[in-house]
Amino acid sequence: MKKPFDLLREVSRFGVSQGLSLNDPGMPSAFGLHVDDSMKRALSDPILLQGLRAEAMFENLVTSLGEVVMIKSEDTGPLQTALPMQAPDFRIVLKDGSNWLVEVKNVYVKNAFRQRRRILTRDYRRALTNYAQATGGTLKLAVFWARWAIWTLVDPEQLAPGDQELTLDMMTAVKVNELAAIGDQSLGLQAPLVLRLTMDPARTSDIDEDEQVLVTIGKSQLFCDGKELLHPHDQQIAWTVMNYSDWETPAARAIIEGRRLVAIEFESNPPEMSYQGFEMAGSLSRMFSRHFAQRTISDGEITDINAPVQAEWFSALRASEGLGRMPLWRFLMQPNYEDFLPRDAQRPRVPSLPRRPVLEGEQAD
């Protein structure tokens, strides 16, 4: 079992503030009351809960995508400095060696069409920048636009150079989004996706006079545009899209022959068909945010600030082995900072991104 380093450090800090030693007989009860009071205050602070939940979601998203060398909490432990400094939430090291310091912000604006907020004041930004310069990192800002369940990752220096305060709207953030550098992508698939549950005829009764039937499922299958998905990776991708993408899955339909229930089908389609050969299913980061919400929010209330990593989703997307793979289009979005730079300024370099959006179609055999 891991030794409780963090707990002992917290107990020691509490003891110093209260004039109690670690061996004081009253320490356990005093610290217990302190923890109980702190927990009650924390649970009654919705802004704190939402912020911590957003930080945990971002860390899990980056870990699940699996496209960085490391991600580490940066703002832990005391910071001794003569300058105004604040450690950002995370340090991320990319595969090309880039060292990013990421501050995470949760933004909720009720009006869906006015997603704009002042994110960094001058003093707040200066403290983050001083820390980044002292530790050799590049400051980035990860913003979760909670009203739309959309993640964006931006470079504050490219949007507002120097020590300016930063006010950001969601449409601008989407335009300069750098999440592709850590593995995010948008998916396109052929529609519809269908989950078919076929009954075992030997163990399924006829439909009785009250329209009731006792069923036993004999086989489950997933189909993409009428073609059965046999590879586990294809099945995992389809299941993820059906559950967490922009596509809609209405109520199940029953397939009946005479008085026998043959199968139950769930069909998933985009809200509107484009008929362009594939249909967009949304970004991995947005699918992950919906998964995370499902496990941390109930009836509009936060029930937890963390949830399990979903590495299997993304490992399935990275895999290429298997015959008869379903057609899959992947889009990597390059940030466009050009509209925010002076005419004579050079375009910034963004690590690990292609020069233009990439459309990849993996056609089935």
ZIGIJO-V801567 format. One record per pair of residues at least 4 apart in sequence whose C-alpha atoms are under 8 Angstrom apart, sorted by the first residue. I is the first residue (numbers start at 0). J is the second residue. D is the distance in Angstrom with one decimal. If there is no record, write none. Layout:
((I/J/D) (I/J/D))
This chain:
((3/7/6.3) (4/8/6.2) (5/9/6.2) (6/10/6.2) (7/11/6.0) (8/12/6.2) (9/13/6.2) (10/14/6.1) (10/21/7.6) (10/30/7.0) (11/15/6.2) (11/20/7.7) (11/21/6.8) (12/16/6.3) (13/17/6.2) (13/19/8.0) (13/30/7.3) (14/18/5.6) (14/19/4.5) (14/20/5.8) (14/21/6.9) (14/26/7.5) (15/19/6.3) (15/20/7.4) (19/23/6.2) (19/26/6.6) (20/26/7.3) (21/26/6.6) (22/26/7.2) (25/29/6.1) (26/30/5.9) (27/31/6.0) (28/32/6.3) (29/33/6.3) (30/34/6.1) (31/35/6.1) (32/36/6.1) (33/37/6.1) (34/38/6.0) (35/39/6.3) (36/40/6.3) (37/41/6.1) (38/42/6.1) (39/43/6.3) (40/44/6.5) (41/47/6.9) (41/48/7.3) (42/48/7.0) (44/48/6.4) (45/49/6.0) (46/50/6.1) (47/51/6.2) (48/52/6.0) (48/301/7.4) (48/304/7.1) (49/53/6.1) (49/105/6.9) (49/301/7.8) (49/304/7.9) (50/54/6.3) (50/104/6.8) (50/105/5.7) (51/55/6.2) (51/304/6.4) (52/56/6.1) (52/303/7.7) (52/304/4.3) (52/305/6.4) (53/57/6.1) (53/103/7.2) (53/104/7.2) (53/105/6.0) (53/143/6.9) (53/304/7.9) (54/58/6.3) (54/88/7.5) (54/103/6.0) (54/104/7.7) (55/59/6.1) (55/304/6.6) (55/305/5.7) (56/60/6.0) (56/288/7.2) (56/291/6.9) (56/305/6.8) (56/306/7.8) (57/61/6.2) (57/103/7.7) (58/62/6.1) (58/70/7.3) (59/63/5.9) (59/306/7.9) (59/307/7.6) (59/308/5.6) (60/64/6.2) (60/284/6.9) (60/287/6.8) (60/308/7.4) (61/65/6.5) (61/66/7.6) (61/67/7.6) (61/70/7.5) (61/181/6.7) (61/182/7.8) (62/66/8.0) (62/67/7.9) (62/70/7.4) (62/308/7.1) (62/310/7.7) (63/308/5.6) (63/309/5.5) (63/310/4.5) (63/313/6.8) (64/181/7.2) (64/182/5.6) (64/183/7.1) (64/310/6.8) (64/313/5.8) (65/181/7.9) (65/182/7.2) (65/310/7.4) (65/313/7.7) (66/93/7.6) (66/94/7.4) (66/181/5.4) (66/182/5.3) (67/91/7.2) (67/92/6.2) (67/93/4.7) (67/94/5.7) (67/181/6.0) (67/182/7.9) (68/91/7.6) (68/92/5.4) (68/93/5.5) (68/94/5.6) (69/90/8.0) (69/91/5.7) (69/92/5.4) (69/93/7.3) (70/89/6.6) (70/90/5.6) (70/91/4.5) (70/92/6.7) (71/89/5.5) (71/90/5.3) (71/91/6.6) (72/88/5.9) (72/89/4.6) (72/90/6.5) (73/86/6.2) (73/87/6.2) (73/88/5.3) (73/89/4.7) (73/90/5.8) (74/85/7.9) (74/86/5.0) (74/87/5.9) (74/88/5.2) (74/89/7.1) (80/84/7.2) (82/129/7.6) (83/125/7.6) (83/126/5.2) (83/129/7.2) (84/125/7.5) (84/126/4.0) (84/127/6.0) (84/128/7.7) (84/129/5.7) (84/130/5.3) (85/123/7.9) (85/126/5.0) (85/127/5.0) (85/129/7.8) (85/130/6.1) (86/126/8.0) (86/127/6.2) (86/130/6.0) (86/131/7.9) (87/100/6.1) (87/101/5.7) (87/102/4.7) (87/103/7.9) (87/127/6.3) (88/100/7.5) (88/101/5.9) (88/102/5.0) (88/103/6.4) (89/100/5.7) (89/101/5.1) (89/102/6.7) (90/98/7.1) (90/99/5.7) (90/100/4.6) (90/101/6.2) (91/98/5.9) (91/99/5.0) (91/100/6.3) (91/101/7.4) (92/96/6.1) (92/97/5.7) (92/98/4.7) (92/99/6.3) (93/97/5.2) (93/98/6.6) (93/99/7.9) (93/181/7.3) (94/351/7.8) (95/350/7.0) (95/351/6.9) (97/350/7.0) (98/135/7.5) (98/136/5.1) (98/137/6.3) (99/136/5.3) (99/137/4.8) (99/138/6.0) (99/139/6.5) (100/131/6.7) (100/136/5.7) (100/137/5.7) (100/138/4.9) (100/139/5.9) (101/138/6.0) (101/139/4.7) (101/140/5.5) (101/141/6.5) (102/138/7.7) (102/139/6.4) (102/140/5.0) (102/141/6.1) (103/140/6.1) (103/141/4.7) (103/142/5.9) (103/143/7.8) (104/118/7.6) (104/140/7.5) (104/141/6.2) (104/142/4.8) (104/143/6.3) (105/142/5.9) (105/143/4.9) (105/144/6.5) (105/145/6.8) (106/116/7.4) (106/142/6.9) (106/143/6.0) (106/144/5.1) (106/145/5.9) (106/146/8.0) (107/114/7.8) (107/144/6.1) (107/145/5.1) (107/146/5.6) (108/113/7.1) (108/114/5.7) (108/115/7.5) (108/145/7.9) (108/146/6.5) (109/146/6.7) (110/114/7.0) (111/146/6.6) (111/147/7.6) (113/168/7.8) (114/144/7.8) (114/168/5.4) (114/169/5.5) (114/170/8.0) (115/166/7.2) (115/167/5.6) (115/168/3.9) (115/169/6.4) (116/166/5.6) (116/167/5.7) (116/168/6.4) (117/164/7.7) (117/165/6.0) (117/166/4.0) (117/167/6.2) (118/164/7.8) (118/165/5.7) (118/166/5.6) (118/167/6.6) (119/123/5.9) (119/124/5.6) (119/164/5.4) (119/165/5.0) (119/166/7.0) (120/124/6.0) (120/163/7.6) (120/164/4.5) (120/165/6.6) (121/125/6.0) (121/162/5.7) (121/163/5.6) (121/164/4.7) (121/165/8.0) (122/126/6.2) (123/127/6.5) (124/128/6.0) (124/162/6.6) (124/163/7.9) (124/164/7.0) (125/129/6.0) (125/162/6.0) (126/130/6.4) (127/131/6.3) (127/138/7.5) (128/132/6.1) (128/138/6.7) (129/133/6.1) (130/134/6.2) (131/135/5.9) (131/136/4.9) (131/137/6.1) (131/138/6.1) (132/136/6.3) (132/137/7.7) (138/154/6.8) (138/155/7.4) (139/152/6.8) (139/153/5.8) (139/154/4.9) (139/155/6.5) (140/152/5.6) (140/153/5.3) (140/154/6.3) (140/155/6.8) (141/150/7.1) (141/151/5.7) (141/152/4.3) (141/153/6.5) (142/150/5.8) (142/151/5.3) (142/152/6.4) (143/148/6.8) (143/149/5.8) (143/150/4.6) (143/151/6.6) (144/148/5.7) (144/149/5.2) (144/150/6.3) (144/151/8.0) (144/169/7.1) (145/149/6.7) (148/285/6.0) (148/288/6.2) (148/289/7.1) (149/284/7.3) (149/285/5.5) (149/288/7.6) (150/284/6.4) (150/285/6.8) (151/172/6.1) (151/173/6.1) (151/176/5.2) (151/177/7.1) (151/178/6.4) (152/172/7.4) (152/175/7.9) (152/176/5.2) (152/177/5.1) (152/178/5.5) (153/172/6.6) (153/175/6.3) (153/176/5.6) (153/177/6.0) (154/158/6.8) (155/159/5.9) (155/160/7.2) (155/165/7.2) (156/160/4.5) (156/161/6.6) (157/336/6.8) (157/339/7.2) (157/340/7.3) (157/347/7.7) (158/165/7.9) (158/336/7.5) (158/339/6.0) (158/340/7.8) (159/163/6.1) (159/164/7.5) (159/165/6.5) (167/171/7.0) (167/172/6.9) (168/172/6.3) (169/173/6.1) (170/174/6.3) (171/175/6.5) (172/176/5.7) (174/334/6.1) (174/335/6.0) (174/336/7.9) (175/333/7.5) (175/334/4.0) (175/335/4.9) (175/336/5.8) (176/332/7.6) (176/333/7.3) (176/334/5.2) (176/335/8.0) (177/181/7.9) (177/332/7.7) (177/333/6.8) (177/334/5.7) (177/349/7.7) (178/182/6.7) (178/183/5.5) (179/183/4.4) (179/184/6.0) (179/331/5.8) (179/332/6.2) (179/333/7.3) (179/352/6.8) (180/349/7.8) (180/350/6.5) (180/351/5.3) (180/352/5.7) (183/282/6.9) (183/283/5.9) (183/284/6.2) (183/331/7.3) (184/282/5.5) (184/283/5.9) (184/284/7.8) (184/329/6.3) (184/330/5.5) (184/331/5.1) (184/332/7.2) (185/279/7.6) (185/280/7.1) (185/281/5.2) (185/282/3.9) (185/283/6.2) (185/329/5.7) (185/330/5.0) (185/331/6.8) (186/279/6.0) (186/280/5.4) (186/281/5.9) (186/282/6.3) (186/283/7.6) (186/327/7.1) (186/328/5.6) (186/329/4.9) (186/330/6.4) (187/277/5.8) (187/278/5.2) (187/279/4.3) (187/280/5.6) (187/281/7.7) (187/327/5.9) (187/328/4.6) (187/329/6.3) (188/277/5.1) (188/278/5.4) (188/279/6.5) (188/280/7.0) (188/326/6.5) (188/327/5.3) (188/328/6.4) (189/223/6.5) (189/224/5.8) (189/276/6.8) (189/277/4.5) (189/278/5.8) (189/326/7.1) (189/327/7.8) (190/223/6.2) (190/224/5.0) (190/267/7.6) (190/268/6.0) (190/269/7.8) (190/277/7.1) (190/278/6.7) (191/222/7.9) (191/223/5.9) (191/224/5.1) (191/225/7.6) (191/266/6.5) (191/267/5.7) (191/268/5.2) (192/221/7.2) (192/222/5.6) (192/223/4.7) (192/224/6.4) (192/237/6.9) (192/241/7.2) (192/266/5.8) (192/267/5.1) (192/268/6.8) (193/221/5.6) (193/222/5.0) (193/223/6.6) (193/264/6.6) (193/265/5.6) (193/266/4.4) (193/267/6.2) (194/219/7.2) (194/220/5.8) (194/221/4.6) (194/222/6.6) (194/264/5.6) (194/265/5.1) (194/266/6.5) (195/219/5.7) (195/220/5.2) (195/221/6.3) (195/222/8.0) (195/262/6.7) (195/263/5.8) (195/264/4.5) (195/265/6.5) (196/216/6.4) (196/217/7.6) (196/218/6.0) (196/219/4.6) (196/220/6.6) (196/262/5.5) (196/263/5.2) (196/264/6.3) (197/216/5.8) (197/217/5.8) (197/218/5.1) (197/219/6.2) (197/261/6.1) (197/262/4.2) (197/263/6.5) (198/203/6.6) (198/214/6.6) (198/215/5.7) (198/216/4.4) (198/217/5.0) (198/218/6.9) (198/260/7.2) (198/261/5.6) (198/262/5.5) (199/203/6.0) (199/214/7.6) (199/215/5.6) (199/216/5.5) (199/217/4.2) (199/218/7.5) (200/204/7.8) (200/217/8.0) (200/261/7.6) (202/214/6.8) (202/215/5.8) (203/212/7.3) (203/213/5.7) (203/214/4.4) (203/215/5.6) (203/260/7.8) (204/212/5.7) (204/213/5.4) (204/214/6.6) (204/259/7.3) (205/212/6.2) (205/213/7.9) (205/258/5.4) (205/259/5.1) (205/260/7.3) (206/210/5.5) (206/211/5.5) (206/212/4.8) (206/258/5.3) (206/259/6.1) (206/260/7.2) (207/211/5.5) (207/212/6.4) (207/258/7.9) (212/260/7.9) (220/227/7.0) (220/228/7.5) (221/227/5.8) (221/228/5.6) (221/229/8.0) (221/234/6.6) (221/237/7.7) (222/226/5.1) (222/227/4.2) (222/228/5.4) (223/227/6.4) (223/228/6.8) (223/237/7.8) (223/325/7.2) (228/233/6.1) (228/234/6.0) (228/324/7.6) (228/325/7.1) (229/233/7.2) (229/234/7.1) (230/234/6.4) (230/321/6.5) (230/322/7.7) (230/323/7.9) (230/324/7.0) (231/235/6.1) (232/236/6.3) (232/315/4.6) (232/316/7.2) (232/318/7.5) (233/237/6.1) (233/315/7.3) (233/324/6.7) (233/325/6.6) (234/238/6.0) (235/239/6.1) (235/311/7.9) (235/312/6.5) (235/315/6.8) (236/240/6.2) (236/312/6.5) (236/315/6.8) (236/316/6.9) (237/241/6.1) (238/242/6.2) (239/243/5.8) (239/244/7.3) (239/286/7.8) (239/312/7.1) (240/244/4.8) (240/245/7.9) (240/246/7.2) (240/280/6.8) (240/286/7.7) (241/246/6.6) (241/247/7.5) (241/248/7.0) (241/267/6.0) (243/286/4.8) (243/287/7.4) (243/289/5.9) (243/290/6.5) (244/280/5.6) (244/281/6.0) (244/282/7.9) (244/285/7.5) (244/286/5.4) (245/269/6.6) (245/270/7.6) (245/280/5.7) (245/281/6.1) (246/267/6.1) (246/268/5.2) (246/269/4.2) (246/270/6.2) (246/280/6.4) (247/267/5.4) (247/268/5.5) (247/269/6.0) (247/270/6.3) (248/265/6.6) (248/266/5.7) (248/267/4.4) (248/268/6.7) (249/265/7.2) (249/266/7.0) (249/267/7.3) (250/265/7.0) (251/263/6.5) (251/264/5.6) (251/265/4.9) (251/266/7.6) (252/263/5.8) (252/264/5.4) (252/265/6.7) (253/260/7.0) (253/261/7.7) (253/262/6.1) (253/263/4.6) (253/264/6.5) (254/260/6.2) (254/261/5.5) (254/262/5.1) (254/263/6.1) (254/264/7.7) (255/259/5.6) (255/260/4.6) (255/261/5.5) (255/262/7.2) (256/260/6.5) (256/261/6.7) (268/272/7.8) (269/278/7.0) (269/279/7.5) (269/280/7.2) (272/278/6.9) (273/277/7.7) (273/278/6.5) (274/278/7.5) (277/328/7.8) (281/285/7.0) (281/286/7.4) (282/286/6.4) (283/287/6.1) (284/288/6.2) (285/289/6.4) (286/290/6.4) (287/291/6.1) (288/292/6.1) (289/293/6.2) (290/294/6.6) (291/295/6.1) (291/305/7.8) (291/306/6.3) (292/296/5.3) (293/297/7.5) (294/303/7.7) (294/306/6.3) (295/301/5.8) (295/302/5.2) (295/303/4.7) (295/304/6.1) (295/305/6.7) (295/306/6.8) (296/300/5.4) (296/301/4.5) (296/302/5.4) (296/303/7.1) (297/301/6.5) (297/302/6.5) (309/313/7.5) (310/314/6.1) (311/315/6.1) (312/316/6.7) (313/317/6.2) (314/318/6.1) (322/363/7.7) (322/364/6.9) (323/363/4.9) (323/364/5.0) (324/361/7.7) (324/362/7.2) (324/363/4.9) (324/364/7.1) (325/361/7.3) (325/362/6.6) (325/363/5.2) (326/360/6.3) (326/361/5.0) (326/362/4.6) (326/363/5.6) (327/359/7.4) (327/360/5.5) (327/361/5.3) (327/362/7.1) (328/358/6.2) (328/359/5.0) (328/360/4.5) (328/361/6.7) (329/357/7.2) (329/358/5.7) (329/359/5.3) (329/360/7.1) (330/356/6.2) (330/357/5.3) (330/358/5.3) (330/359/7.1) (331/352/7.8) (331/353/7.7) (331/356/5.3) (331/357/5.5) (331/358/7.6) (332/355/7.4) (332/356/5.1) (332/357/7.5) (333/352/6.4) (333/353/6.8) (333/354/7.1) (333/355/6.1) (333/356/5.9) (336/340/6.7) (336/346/7.2) (336/347/7.6) (337/346/6.3) (340/344/6.1) (340/345/8.0) (340/346/7.7) (353/357/7.3))
